[in-house]
Amino acid sequence: MGSWRERFEAPALAASSNSRRSQWLRATFARVTTPLLPDDYLHLANPLWSARELRGKIVSVTAETTDSATIVIRPGWGFSFDYHAGQYVGIGIPVDGRWTWRSYSLTSDPDTSRGDKTIAITVKALPEGFLSSHLVNGLAPGTVVRLAAPAGEFVLPEPLPEKLLLVTAGSGVTPIVSMLRTMRRRGHRGDVVLVHSAPAEADVLFGDELAAMAEEGLITLKSWYTRTDGRLDSQALTKLCPDWAQRQTWACGPGGFLDMLTDAYEGAGVADALHIERFALERGAHDAQGGTVTFGTRDKQIEVDGATTLLEAGEQAGVPMPYGCRMGICQTCVVMLDKGAVRDLRTGVEHVEGERIQTCVSAAAGDCTLDV
């Protein structure tokens, strides 16, 4: 009986949902649909129903700039709309016969999402990013995708700080716009400064909307265009917002941009006032050397380069790998390193056998074996 329940109920509970009622319903449905899997029946009724995973249907794809788009998704059964502005959601689409996942900040206002039962992400197509390019240019309304539940700690506190600074660069404005939309809907009036850096005015995501928010008095908008003004640094920040060191600050953008801010706030002795969100794994500066990755309990091996994460290696080898955010935040992907060494692609820190490692942000530093 234990193995039967493990097979049918555990997958239902594993589908990320905060609703005990939906979990109980899934487990109940699993019990009454033997010998077929619950999904065999659920899919016949509605392609968005699944006892094992969260799904969603693409409602629309709307261009924001020449290389970015907002994607509206209607989640299916079991998705919890009880998320917070600033959090991200995982989205999976089939690529060459397997599901490929990335995480993107939610740009929708949680209050609106609960009303119309949709969520939105805004994606910038990156030259090296197949999935982001596909989401922006090749995703059709009606497509069914997989979802991971909203997560992340990059959220504003309640109540809001008296003086708030938001500092963003490029697509780093996406979690911030969800915060601003929420404040706008709730009629917030306070001292909020948004400093946003982009290559040029035409590259600013939500440019018209941010200008409207400034016109309404929700924010004081300070724009910085790197093609004409140069890179935003601490001196430029002081010019745009002289009292930045006296403000609680939320910042999101490329790694170098966030490193600059971290140094500035530490130098001013106010490091605790800075809250940052690092979007994605930045590869290149800390590439490992690669090697043969062995998945011990699965008796499978794959040869990978130094920029391929262990999570991606496992998926390419057909090994069921645990994962969550795929960004090194949630710790869901942690496994034991049995042999060899791996390198954290974010920091360059090397981990050796006997340590628990995050497979979504680590790559092989020579031959290694994982307890998977």
JOZILIN-V954691 format. One line per field, one symbol per residue. psi: psi as a letter, one per 30 degrees, with the letter a starting at -180 (. if undefined). A space follows every 10 residues. Layout:
psi = ???
This chain:
psi = eeeeeeeeee eeffkjkfje eeeeeeeeee fggkflkefe eeeeekffkk fflkllkkel jkkeafgllk jkkjlakfkk ghlkkfllkk kklkjhglkk klkkkkflke eeefeghllk lkkkkkegje eeeeeefgkk kfkklllkkk lkgilklklk lejkkkklkb gffefeeeee eeeeeghkja jkkjjkklel effjkheeee eeeeefgelj kjkkjffefa kkaeeeeeee ifgefgkkkk kkaleeeeee eeeeeeefgh effkkljkdl kjleehklfa akkkjeffhk lkklaffkle eeeeeffgkj kklcfgggef gfgklkjela llkjfeffkk klkflkljff gklkiaklkk i.
